[in-house]
Structure formats: C-alpha cells, structure tokens
Amino acid sequence: MQKLIVILLAFSAGFSIMSFELLGGRMLAPYFGSSVYVWGSIITVFMLALSLGYLTGGKLSVKQPSLTKFASIFVVAALAILPSIFYSEQLFELVFAWIEDPRYGSLVAATLVFLLPSVVMGMISPYSVRLLTVSTQSSGQTAGFLYFISTLGSAIGTIMTSFYLVLWMEVSQILWFIFAILASCAVLAFATFTLTNKTTSQLTNNAVVSE
Amino acid sequence: MRTSKKVITSLVLCAAAQLFTSNLAFAKLVEVHKERSIYRNIVITENKGIRCMQFETRRKKVSNQACINLKQPEQLVFEYVQGTLLGLAHNPTPKRVLILGLGGGTLANVIHQISPTSEIVSVDIDPAVVKLAKEYFDYQENQQIKSEIKDARVFVKRALLQKQQFDWIILDAFNGDYIPEHLMTQEFLTECKRLLSANGLLAANTFSTSDLYDHESVTYQKVFNQLDIFKAPTKGNRVIFACNCDNFSLTNNLSPQLNNQLSRYGLDSNLLFESITDMVDWDVTARVLTDEYSPANLLK
C-alpha cells in the first residue's frame, strides 16, 4: 500500500513540474515574448532547479526518512507555487523595467518565479527512491523504476497541459490545479503515514495482549 | 560483372528519368534561395516573374509571406497589402508608423514613398527575414525607415515605458500557419491602443476562417469597440481597422492626389473600399482571448 502511494506521488510530482514549466512559457510571453531565448531561460532555470532539488532531496533522505517528511516536501512545494499565482505579474513587470535585454530579463524573471518551487519538486524523486529501496542490491532497479514513473508523469503533464488544459482553463486556474495536486499528495502521504502507524501499533498491541 | 553493369545502367537511367520529371514538375517555380533561421526555414521562390518569400511548413498549401512583381515592382501583389493602405484615408501623413511583422518590407517601402516624412519602425522577431527583405525585396533602411529585431509584444511594452506614440500601427505577424498567441490577446491589443496617439489607427492583417474568427473578432471589439473590416475579395484574409477614437468609420475620403499615387501601385481605392464593412458577422458570445486564456493555435 505504502509503495503504491509513493509511486503515485512520484508520478504526480513529475506531472506537476512539467505542467508548471509549460505554463512558465505562457506567463513570460507577454513580457519577454516567445523568442527562442525565452524558452532557453525557462529550460535552464528548470534544469538548474531540478539538479539542486535532486541534490537536496538525496541529502534529506539520509536522515530518518519517513512519509511525514515526504508529505512536508509536498506541502512546501504547494506553498512555493503560490507566489507565481499572486505576484508573478508584478515581478515580471519589475524585471521588464529593470533589464532591457530580453535574454537576461527572461532569465532573471524565470529564476525569481520558477526556481524555488521547482527545486522543491525536484527533491521528491530521490526521496521516493529512498522510501522504496529495500536493499542495496535492488537499489538500482528501484531508482530506475521511479525515474520511469516520474518521467512518465512529466510526459503526461506536458501533453495534458499543452494539448488540453490550456483549452479548458485559464493559466491561473491551471496553477491552482497544480497546487491542488501537490496539496492532495501531501494529505495522502500524511494519511498513509497515520493509517500504517495505527495498524502497526494495533498489531503491536494485539501481540502484547496475546502474549 | 555483367549484372552489376546492368544495375548501374538502370540506376543511371532511373536517376535521369527522375531528374527529368522533377524538373518538369518544378519548371515554373524556381527556388532562388533557402535560409535556415532559428525560427524556420525561409525560401525565396520565383514563378512567372513573381518573387515570393515563403516560410517552409509541412503543409501542402504554402503561404507566401511577401511577393513582388519583378517586372513591375510597384504593382502590389497581395490584396491585403492594398487593403491595408486604405488606412491612409484615415490619416494620409502619419508622423510615426509601426509595422509589427516585416515580411518583405513592402508596406514600409510603399508608405515611405507615399508619405516620405513619416518615420517608419518595422519590428520582426527573425533577423533572417530582415536580411532577406533587404536582399530580395528591395527593403531599404534610411533616416526615416528603421528595423528592430524584437518580439512585437516586447517592443510594444518597451515603447510604452519610453512613452512613445504612433499614429498608425500595422499588425502583420501572422504567417498563416502558426499564430503567436501572445499577440492576439485583449491585453496586447490594449497595449497597442495605449501606444496609439489620439485618433491613431490600428490595421491588423489576419484571417477570416475557422473557429478563431469569432474569438479574435470579439477580442478586437472588446478593446476598440468599433471595427471596420476589409475582406480580401479572393483570399481568405482580412484587415481589421480600429481607432483610438470615438465613432470610428474608415470612409473613402482620399484626396485625388493620393488616389492618383495609389493607382501607381495598382490600387483601385473605390473598388477596394467596397470590400470594407462594419458588419458584425461573428458570434458575439465567443470567449475573449486574454493572456490567461489564449489557446489560439488549438482553436484554428
């Protein structure tokens, strides 16, 4: 059960990050255009964020990994998305007035709005590897399977956002949708933790009684 | 040995036959130049004395971005270019003209010839387009005509910050295949309107087919209220005229002198004015395109 939840969560994180990245292009276009360098800025920022996220997530997983900590990462990721909903326009406006060159303008703007949430979302993959790894021998297989799941999530997040979500919803609504996915993931992880803990403690209690 | 000779002979014959047939097929259309820019492949073609700039797409129907008649360069090939020039009826001597989307630079050239004192700024995202316009379409920069390599939206936003104003904005950024979605929204058109001087004119070359027609039309209407539309009689595009003023109507009040000048370019303004209408023939309940909602390429 716990395994299935972790897999589902890794998938959702993959979905959210690419959906967020695609919206990034949409959000920057009114200020910096849709030139090739705007996409260059976005991809750079997201790749940088993911690399930092992988590093931090991996480090974090060393110290007493747990589902509650895993859930907290999702809470932080959801909260980190909020500034992009409420303040992105003001931030873009400021950067636009401050930096004339659209290359560096879009790079700075993308860093301000997209870096932090993507770093946090990047932490999820290595952490989920740690939660699912049972032995050193199978660690490679676990990691490979989780890359498969989260990247599949990313692929579906990309196609859903670019083909359908932009047709069904406004950009802010899609951002709220991502927020909702991440928040639900957090709730799910907390719930699973509480449930498994209860079952474990009940089992222990029963064991004590029968003794 | 003999077999391989046979194979070689038949291969050579095959190749020769193919070359012959392909030459026949493209006998009329000659590819003069091909350039790969960071945005697209641009091809310069010539056919029966007409030279065109095409953006290569996988579609069978290639859309020409700009064409000139090599034998009579002053004759305007495109109906929409002729239609756009009717904007001179609103103001025959605009001080500052902004052209968003250069193409071959035909509009810039003609407006400069008709109104030499006008300052014309052409903006295009693709440096290769500007280069080819100069090389193949006689687009010339001078004291009055300048080009900027920029995304149109970025140019407009920056120009607003610098408190610039234009008397005429020509929006010509649609290539018939892909539509820059951020150039179709209510916010962008509002920015264009703010960039117009009092009584300034906007002329937007766009298409008149598909689902996008309704969305695009209501968006223009929402920002400018009154629209006059030139519908190209034979082609599937239109020019939307709108004004930063109250009670706008593009009427045929060209001076005889200007009429004379325009006829040099093959324009029959009286006839062209017949293709202008203020009729609302779109679904007014269609959703307005905004920066938040602009799936233009999915609505085509």
Chai-1 contact restraints between the chains, C-beta under 6 A:
chainA,res_idxA,chainB,res_idxB,connection_type,confidence,min_distance_angstrom,max_distance_angstrom,comment,restraint_id
A,A29,B,H182,contact,1.0,0.0,6.0,A-B,restraint_1
A,P30,B,H182,contact,1.0,0.0,6.0,A-B,restraint_2
A,P30,B,D291,contact,1.0,0.0,6.0,A-B,restraint_3
A,G33,B,D151,contact,1.0,0.0,6.0,A-B,restraint_4
A,G33,B,R153,contact,1.0,0.0,6.0,A-B,restraint_5
A,G33,B,V154,contact,1.0,0.0,6.0,A-B,restraint_6
A,S35,B,I125,contact,1.0,0.0,6.0,A-B,restraint_7
A,S35,B,D151,contact,1.0,0.0,6.0,A-B,restraint_8
A,V36,B,I38,contact,1.0,0.0,6.0,A-B,restraint_9
A,P102,B,V154,contact,1.0,0.0,6.0,A-B,restraint_10
A,V166,B,P295,contact,1.0,0.0,6.0,A-B,restraint_11
A,L167,B,P295,contact,1.0,0.0,6.0,A-B,restraint_12
A,L167,B,L298,contact,1.0,0.0,6.0,A-B,restraint_13
A,E170,B,E292,contact,1.0,0.0,6.0,A-B,restraint_14
A,E170,B,Y293,contact,1.0,0.0,6.0,A-B,restraint_15
A,V171,B,E292,contact,1.0,0.0,6.0,A-B,restraint_16
